[in-house]
Amino acid sequence: MQRVDWRWLIIWMLAMSHTVHAHDGHDHSHWSSLFIHALLLLSLAASGLAIMFAIYRAISRWLPAGK
């Protein structure tokens, strides 16, 4: 089974959702609106989790082991 590189998936979600949301005539009644909004929310959640993980790693390096 091939391992998935999640970083590229997150980068793709960030790039695609921003490109689609940046157009004129943002239409909520279009059939792809739900999918596009889901990509936006997933990319925001992935970014938030990546930031929290980076902060956790940085803090854990400074704390002594076992605390």
C-alpha positions in Angstrom: 0.0 0.0 0.0 1.4 3.4 -1.0 1.8 6.1 1.6 0.0 9.3 1.0 2.0 12.6 1.2 -0.6 14.7 3.0 1.5 17.9 2.5 0.7 17.9 -1.2 -3.0 17.3 -0.6 -3.1 20.2 1.8 -1.2 22.5 -0.6 -3.6 21.4 -3.4 -6.7 22.2 -1.3 -5.3 25.6 -0.3 -4.5 26.5 -3.9 -7.7 25.2 -5.5 -10.2 26.7 -3.0 -8.5 30.1 -3.1 -8.6 30.2 -6.9 -12.2 29.2 -7.1 -13.3 31.7 -4.4 -11.4 34.6 -6.0 -13.7 34.9 -9.1 -16.4 37.4 -9.8 -20.0 36.3 -9.5 -19.5 33.8 -6.6 -22.7 31.7 -7.0 -24.0 29.7 -4.1 -26.7 28.1 -6.2 -24.2 26.4 -8.6 -23.9 22.6 -8.3 -20.2 22.8 -7.3 -20.8 25.3 -4.5 -21.0 22.7 -1.8 -17.8 20.9 -2.9 -15.9 24.2 -3.2 -17.0 25.3 0.2 -16.0 21.9 1.6 -12.6 22.3 0.1 -12.3 25.8 1.7 -13.3 24.5 5.1 -11.0 21.5 4.9 -8.1 23.7 3.9 -8.7 26.0 6.8 -8.9 23.1 9.2 -5.8 21.5 7.8 -3.9 24.8 8.1 -5.1 25.3 11.7 -4.0 21.7 12.6 -0.6 22.2 10.9 -0.1 25.4 12.9 -1.1 23.8 16.2 1.1 20.8 15.5 4.1 23.1 14.7 3.5 25.1 17.9 3.2 21.8 19.9 6.5 20.6 18.5 8.3 23.9 19.2 7.0 23.9 22.8 7.8 20.2 23.4 11.4 20.9 22.4 11.8 23.5 25.1 10.1 21.5 27.9 12.1 18.9 29.8 11.2 15.3 29.1 8.6 13.8 31.5 6.8 17.1 32.3 
